[in-house]
Amino acid sequence: MNDSPRPQPQPRTAGDGGPTPSRPSRRTVLTAVTMSAAAATPLLAGTPAVAVPDRPSDLLYIGTWGQGQVYAVRFDPGRGTMTSLGSVAQVSSNWVATHPTRPILYVAGGEQGGYIRVFRIDDASGALRQLDEITVETVPTGSGGLSYIGLTSNADALLVADFAAGSAVTVPLGPNGGLRAVASVVQDVGSGPSPRQTGPHPHCVVVDPSRRHALVADFGADRVFVYDYDPATHRMSAGAPDGPGSYATAPGSGPRRLAFHPNGRTLYLLNELTADLQVLRWDAGQGELTPRQVLSTNAADHTGTTSAAELAVSRDGRYLYTSNRGENALVVFSADPATGLLTETQRIPCAGVTPWSFALHPGGRWLFVANEASGRVSLFSVDRASGRLTDTGASVAVPYPDCIAFRTRQEGHGAGPS
C-alpha cells in the first residue's frame, strides 16, 4: 500500500504550536461512510459525550496521514467507551509515540527535514502544548519524511526511521522526556525490484533485549540491518569496516515491521509487499538472524492487492497480531511458548477500509484499529485466554488515521502496538 504522503503543511518554527496498489479511492470511501456527517457527530449513538469523565480514563493520540493534525480520544477501559476530543494539534503526524511515565507526546512529521516535535499532555483535558522540535536531517531530502518513531525499553532515547532519507536515527531523551541533540545517524544502502524500492527506505527501528544491537527493517533494500548500539551514548554504528550485518528477505518483500518475542531469542518480521510474516532466530552474541518459519497473512483464496501493515506481540508472548490492508483484515496467530513458532488462529474483518495500523491497549483487553481510508478508529475486545478478537461496533471518526499512542494514567504506557 502506498505510504508516500500527501503534500504536507510547511514546518512551523520552534514554539509554534511509488505506485499505489489498487484500492477504493479515498473520495469513494469517504462518501460511502458519509465522512462529513461523521466529523460533526464523531461518536456512535450511545457513547457518552463527556469531555472529562468522573472515573479513571486513558487518552489516545492519533496521527492523521497527510492532514497536518493530531486527534485525541478519551477512553474508558472499564466500559469500553470512546469520546472524541477532536483535533488537539495542527502539525504533520506520520507517527506518534508517548513517554511511558511522563505526560509527553512525540510526533514525527512528513515534511522535508525530518521533523520531530514534543508536546506536553494535559491529562485533565487531553490538550497538547508544544515544548520543542528538532530536525534529524542536516540537509533536507525529498518528500516522505519520517515513517516511524519508538522509544527504547527504558525510555531514554527515540528510535527514528527516516523513510525519505534512507537512514535510521537515535535521539537521546532527558529525564523529563525532553529531546536532546541527535546522537547518531546511520545510512542504509540497497534497493529492490518494486518501483517503490529504488533506494533504501527504513520503516521500523528496534533495539534488541540485550541493548547491544539496533535492528532496522528497510522496505526499500529488502533487508533487516543489524547495527551496533551503545546504550550509554545511544549511538548506532556499523560495527565493521564492511558495513552493518543484515538479513536479506526475498526480493520485493518490503520489510515493514519488527517485534521481539518476550523470550528475546525470537524476532518477528512483517513484510509489506508480500504480506508474509517471518519467524527469525536472534543470536544476540553474534548479531545474526536465522530464518525459521514463513507464513502468509493473505487468505488461501486471496486475489488482488497484497499489502501487510502492522505487527504486535501480546505482553505475555502467547499471541501475535497483524493487519492486512489488501484484505481489510486482522490476522491472529498463537505462538508456541517454547519455540516462538506461529499458528494462525483467527482472521477477522478490520471494521473499515485500509487498516494502516493498530495498537493493543496496555491492559490487554482492547485493540484499536486505525482504518485509514474509511476515516475511523475502531475498537475490538481481546479475549486474553484465547487471543481472539471481537468487533465491539464502537468507533470514532478521525480523518485518515495512521497510528495510535496511549497515555494511561494508571499504568503509563507508550506508543503503538505493545
N, C-alpha and C positions, 0 to 999 in steps of 0.2 A: 504494500500500500504506500502511496506516495507520501513521504514525510517532509517534502520540501514545503516550507511555509508560504503563506500568502505574503504580500508586501507588508512589512512591519512598520509601526509608527516610528518616527525618528527618536533616538535616545534622548532622554532628559538629562540635564546636568545634575550633579550631585546636589541633593536636597530637595529636588522636585519629586513633589510627592512620589528529475528524470521522468520518465513517463509514468502516469498514474494507471494502475490496474483498473479494469472495468468495474464500476460500481454505480449505484444510482447517483445522479447529480445531486449536489447539495441543495440546489433550489427545489428539485423534485421532492427530496426527502423532507425538507423543512416545510414545504407546502403541505405535504401529506400529514405531518404531525401538527399543523397549524401553530407554527412556532411563535408567530406574532401574538396570538392569543395566549399561548403558554407563558410568554415573557411577562404579560400583565398579571397573570394568576399562576405563579410557578409551582404551587403546591397541589397535590392531589386532593380531591374532596375528602374531608375528614382529618387532614393533617393539621394539627394545631398551629395557628399563625401567632406564635408567641416569640417575640424577639429575645427575651431573656427569661428562660423558664425558672420555676421555683425548685428545681431539683438538679443534681449534678448532670452536666451535659458536656458534650465534646464539640469541637469545631472542625469542620472540613474546609480546606482551602483547595480550590480547583483552578488549574490553569486552563486557558482558552486558546486554541490553536489559531494564530493569526489575528486575534481580536483585540489585543492590547489591553486585556483586563484580567484581574483575578477575582473569582467569585468565592463567597463564603456560604456555608450551610451549617446550621446548628443541629446536632444530632443527639437524641435521647437514646442511649444504648439499652436502657431498660424497657422502653416501649417500642423501640424500633421506628421512631418517627423523625422526620426531617423538616426543618424550617429554613427556607431560603432567606439569606440576608442580602442577596443581590451582589452587585459589583462593589468591591472594597478597595481596589487599587487599579489605576489606569496605567498599566505597564505591560510590555510584551512578556508572555509567560509560556515559553516552550516546556518548562518543567518547574515543579515546585517541591520544596522539602522543608520539613520543620525540625527544629532542635528537639532532642528527646526530653530535656528538662527545663529549658528556658522558653519564654514566650517569644520565640523568634521564628520568622518565616524567611526562607531563601527562595528567590525567584530567578530562574535562568531565562534570558531573553533570546529572541530570534533576530535581533538587529546585527549588522556588521559590527565587529569589535569584540563580541563575546561578553555581553553584559551579565553580571550577577548583582542583584540588589537584595538588601537585607531590610526586613521590616520588623518592628515590634508589634506584637499581638496584644490587643486589649481583650482579656478573657471575658469581661462582662458584656461587651457589645460585639466583639468579633472584628472591630475596626483595626486598620493597619496604619502604622506611622513609619515612613521610610527613615532609616538610620544612616545608610551608606550605600555606595555602589562602587564596583570596580569593573575593569575590563581585563580579560585574560589573553587578549591578542595585542602584541606590540604594534603590529601592522594589520589593520582590518582586512579580512578575507572576503570572499564572495558571500552572497546571501545564504541563509540557512541557520546560522547561529548555533547555539548550544542545544544538544539533544537530550542531555541528562545531567543531573547533579544528585549526589547522595552523600551521606556522612559516613565517616569511619565508625567502627563499632563503639568507640568511646567518645565520639563526637568532638574530636579535636582537629578535624580537617574536613574540607569539602573535596569530593572527587568529581571531576568535571569531564564530560565528553563533549569536545568541540567538533561537531559533525562537519561544519563548513571548513575548518582549518585542517582537519585530519589529525588532530592532536588530542592528548589527554593532559589534564592539568590538576595540580593539587593546590589548595588554598588553606593554610592553617587558620584555625579559629581561636579567638581569645577566650578567657574563662567565662565571659558573659555571652559568648556566641557571636561576637563581632568578627568581621572579616579582617585578616591581616594580608600582607603582600603575598603575591603568588610565589610559591616555593619551588615549583618545577613545572616544566612543560616538556613532554616527550612527543616526538613526531612519528606517527605510524607511516608505513610505506606499503604499497601494493595496490592491486586493482582486481576486478573480476569481470566475468563475461556479460553481465547485465549492463544495459545503458545507464543504469543508476550507480554503477560501480567503476566509474572512470578513474577513481583515486580513493585513498583511504578516507573512511567516514566512521569514526568511533561512535558507538551507540550506547555503551554502558561501561562503567569502571567500578571494580570492587577490589577491596583488599582482602587477602586470604586470612583465615583464622590465626595463622602463625604471625601475622603482621610483618612478614618479610617480603611479600610479593604483592604487586598490583596487577590485576588482570584486566585487559581491555578487549571487549567484543567489538571488532571492527567490521561493520556492514560492508564497506567498500572493498576491503582487502581479503575477505573470506578467511580471516584469521582471528584467533584469540591470542593477543600478545601478552607475554609474561615479562613484566619489568621488576627489577629490584625495588624494594620500598624500605625507606629508613623511617621508622615510627618516631624517632626523636626530632628529625628535621622535616618530616613529611615530604621528602624528596623521592621522586621516581627516577630511575636511571636504567640504561640498557644493561649494565652489569657485565658486558663482554664487548671486546673490540669489534666483533662482527654483528653487533646489534642484539636486541632482546630475543629471548626464546619465544616460540609461537607454536600454536596448534592450528593446523590447516583443516578447514572444512572442505566439503566437496565444492567445486567451482559453482558460483551462482547461488550459494546458500544464503548469504546476507546475515551473518551473526548479529543478533539484536540484544538479547538479554542474558545475564548470568546470575546464578543464585547458588550458594553453597548449602549443602545439607548440614544440619547441626553437628554431624559427626566429623566435619572438617576434612574428610577424605574423598567426598563426592561432590563434583561440580555439575550443575545442570546448565545446558546451553540451549537457548531457543533461537532458531534461525528464521528470519522473516520471510525470505523469498521462497524457500522450500517448505515452510511451515512444519519443520520437523524439530523434534526435541531430542537432544543428545545427553546421555549419561556418561560422564568422564571421571576417570580415577585421577585424583590430585595427589602428587608427591611433593610435599612442601620442601623436603630436603633438597631435591633436585630441581624444583620449579618446573615440573613436567606434567603434562596431561596425556592420558591414555584413553582411547575410546572403549566403551563397554557395551553401550546399547543405543539404538536409534529407533524412535517411534514417531509416527506421523500424527499431527494434530488434526489432519483432514479426515473426514469420514471416508469409509471404503468406497462409496459411490460418488466422491467429490468430483465436480467439474467446475471450470471457470477459474476465477481469481484465486490465487494461493497467497496468503499473507497472514503470518502469525505476528502477535504484537507484544503481549505481556506474560510475565512469569513470576510466580511467587511460591514459596515453600512455607507450610504451616510451621509454627514455632516449635512444635514437637517433632517435626520432620516426617510425620506419617503421611502427609498429603501434599500434592503439588498441583498448582492451578495454572492454566494457560488461557489466553484468548486467541481466537481465530477470526480475523477480520474478513477473510474470504467467505466464511460460512456464517458470520454473525453468531458465533457460538463460544461458550466457555467449556473447556475440557478439563476434567478432574482425573488425577492419577493417584494411586496409592503407592507408597514407597516401602520396599522391604526393609525392615528395621536393621537387618544385618548387612545387607549389600547395597542398599540405596537404589536398587533396580526398580523399575516402574511397571505398573499395570493400569491400563485405562479402566476407570470405574463409572464415569458419567460424562455425558455430552448433553448440554442444555442450551437453548436459545438465550442470547445475551440481553433480551428485553429491549432491543433497539437495533440500530444500524452502526456498524464500524466500532467495535469495542477496542478503542485505541489503547486504553489502559484500564487497570482496576487496582483496588487496594483492599487488603484484608485488615479489618479493624483489629487493634491490639488485643481486645478482649477475646477474639477468636470466634465470635458468634455471627459476624456480619462481613459481607463483601460488597463493596461499592464498585460499579462499573461505569466508566466514562464512555458513553456511546456517542462518539464524536459527530458522526454525520446526522444523527437524529436529534442531537442537541439535548440529551438528557443524561443525568446521573441516576442509575437505577440501583435499588437495594435488594440484595439476596441474603437470606439467612443461611448459616453454615451449621450442619449437624456435626458437632465435634467428635462424635463417636464414629461416624462413617465418612466424614469429609464431604458429604453430598450437599449440593446447593439447592435452594428453593427460591424461586422468584416471589418476592413479597407483594409485587404490584406497586410498591411505592417508588416514586421518582421525583426529581426536581428538574426544572428547566435550566439549562446552562448552555450558552452558545458555544458550540464546537469544543466540548470539554476534552482535554488531552491528558490530564494527570490529576491525582488526588493526594493530599497530605493531611495528616491528623494533628490536631492539638488536643491531647487528652489530659485534662487537669488532674485526674486521679492516678493514671498510670504513666503519663508523659511518654509520648512516642513520636517518631519522626515520619519520614516521607514514604509514600508509595507502598508497594507490596511489602509484607513483612512475614 
